[in-house]
Amino acid sequence: MSTAATTTTASADTDPTMDAIGQAVVAGRAGDTRSARRRLLELWSEIGVTGDPLHRCSLAHYLADLHDDPAQALAWDVRALDAADAVTEQRVQEHHAGLHIAGFYPSLHLNLADNYRRLGSFDAAAEHLDAAREYAPEPPQDAYGDTLRTALDEVAEAVARRDTTRRPSAPGPTT
């Protein structure tokens, strides 16, 4: 999709950039990792490092999941966390009334913990696990909460074992 396709006039209720990010995420989850990664990198170039922090946070968060190499995933997860720190509650609410920026942090810190663990930096991994738990001391009783609890437990157990192997339940490519 070209730049023009993401900047066309849309109603007040739509965000063409978030829509394009969502389409790339769907492609990646369907197994078209290469195409999804390429599209998200194109969008990153369009958004720029000083663009809308919600766009940067969302894109970097999803792009990290498309990298099997933990160092590459870590770089994108750091970008996602940095962008989250710049997102305002108002901006999140403009995108979706039910979202809150605080709800992004457990997953962002969990991903950082998992990447640091895979790189053998167990102290940094433990720090981000603690941060994830601070932001979500009691994850919601829903599918997201279940996923978060399971991942937090798996990463914590792997850190305790000093295990750097990829978790089978981790998002992203498996090869």
C-alpha positions in Angstrom: 0.0 0.0 0.0 1.4 3.4 -0.9 1.6 6.5 1.3 -1.3 7.9 -0.5 -3.4 5.0 0.5 -2.7 5.6 4.2 -3.3 9.3 4.1 -6.6 9.4 2.2 -9.5 11.3 3.7 -11.4 9.3 6.3 -14.2 9.8 8.6 -13.5 11.1 12.1 -14.0 7.5 13.4 -11.3 5.9 11.4 -7.5 6.1 11.6 -6.0 4.9 8.3 -2.6 4.3 9.9 -4.0 2.2 12.6 -6.0 0.3 10.0 -2.9 -0.3 7.9 -1.0 -1.5 11.0 -4.0 -3.8 11.8 -4.0 -5.2 8.3 -0.2 -6.0 8.5 -0.8 -7.7 11.9 -3.5 -9.9 10.4 -1.2 -10.9 7.6 1.6 -11.7 10.0 -0.6 -13.8 12.2 -1.8 -15.6 9.1 1.8 -16.6 8.4 2.9 -14.0 5.9 5.6 -12.7 8.2 7.8 -11.3 5.5 5.0 -9.2 3.9 3.8 -8.0 7.3 7.3 -7.0 8.4 7.9 -5.2 5.1 4.6 -3.3 5.4 5.2 -2.3 9.0 8.7 -1.1 8.1 7.2 1.0 5.3 4.6 2.5 7.7 7.4 3.2 10.2 9.2 5.2 7.6 6.0 7.1 6.9 5.2 7.8 10.6 8.8 8.7 11.5 10.5 8.6 14.8 8.7 11.7 16.0 5.3 10.8 14.6 2.1 10.0 16.5 3.2 8.0 19.6 0.2 5.7 19.5 1.1 4.7 15.9 4.7 4.2 16.9 3.8 2.2 20.0 1.4 0.0 18.2 3.6 -0.6 15.2 6.8 -1.3 17.1 4.9 -3.6 19.5 3.6 -5.7 16.7 6.8 -5.5 14.6 8.8 -6.9 17.5 6.6 -10.0 17.4 7.6 -10.6 13.8 11.3 -11.1 14.7 12.6 -14.4 15.9 15.9 -12.9 16.8 15.6 -11.6 20.3 18.0 -8.7 19.7 15.9 -7.4 16.8 12.7 -7.9 18.8 14.2 -6.1 21.8 15.0 -3.0 19.7 11.4 -2.8 18.5 10.0 -3.4 22.0 12.2 -0.6 23.4 10.8 1.7 20.7 7.3 0.6 21.7 7.8 1.3 25.4 9.4 4.7 24.6 6.5 5.6 22.4 4.0 4.5 25.1 5.6 6.9 27.5 4.8 9.7 25.0 1.1 8.7 24.4 -1.5 10.7 26.2 -4.6 9.2 27.7 -6.6 11.6 25.5 -4.9 10.2 22.4 -5.7 6.6 23.4 -9.3 7.5 24.1 -9.6 9.2 20.7 -8.6 5.9 19.1 -10.8 3.7 21.3 -12.9 4.9 24.3 -12.3 1.6 26.2 -8.5 1.7 26.1 -6.2 3.2 28.6 -2.5 3.7 28.2 -1.8 2.0 31.5 -3.2 -1.2 30.0 -0.4 -1.2 27.4 2.4 -1.5 30.0 2.1 -5.1 31.3 2.5 -6.5 27.8 5.2 -4.1 26.8 7.3 -4.9 29.9 6.5 -8.7 29.5 7.9 -8.6 26.0 11.0 -6.8 27.1 11.5 -9.3 29.9 11.2 -12.2 27.5 13.7 -10.6 25.1 16.2 -9.9 27.8 15.8 -13.4 29.1 16.4 -14.9 25.6 19.6 -12.8 25.4 20.8 -14.1 28.8 20.3 -10.8 30.6 18.4 -12.3 33.5 18.6 -9.3 35.9 17.1 -7.0 33.2 14.5 -9.6 32.5 13.5 -9.8 36.2 13.3 -6.0 36.4 10.8 -5.9 33.5 8.8 -8.8 35.0 8.5 -6.8 38.2 7.3 -3.8 36.1 4.8 -5.9 34.2 3.4 -7.2 37.5 3.3 -3.7 39.0 1.1 -2.5 36.1 -1.1 -5.6 36.3 -1.1 -6.9 39.8 -4.4 -8.6 39.1 -4.8 -9.2 35.3 -8.4 -9.1 34.2 -10.5 -12.3 34.3 -10.7 -12.7 30.5 -8.8 -14.2 27.6 -6.2 -11.3 27.7 -5.7 -11.7 31.4 -5.3 -15.5 31.0 -2.7 -15.0 28.3 -0.8 -12.4 30.3 -0.8 -14.6 33.5 0.4 -17.6 31.6 3.2 -15.6 29.8 4.3 -13.9 33.1 4.5 -17.3 34.8 6.4 -18.9 31.8 8.9 -16.1 31.6 9.5 -16.0 35.4 10.1 -19.8 35.4 12.5 -19.5 32.4 14.4 -16.7 34.2 14.7 -18.8 37.3 16.0 -21.7 35.2 18.4 -19.3 33.3 16.7 -20.7 30.1 17.2 -18.7 27.0 15.2 -20.8 24.6 12.1 -19.5 22.9 8.9 -20.1 24.7 6.5 -22.3 22.6 3.6 -19.9 23.5 5.5 -16.7 22.5 4.0 -14.7 19.7 5.8 -14.4 16.4 7.5 -16.6 13.9 8.7 -20.0 15.0 11.6 -20.4 12.6 
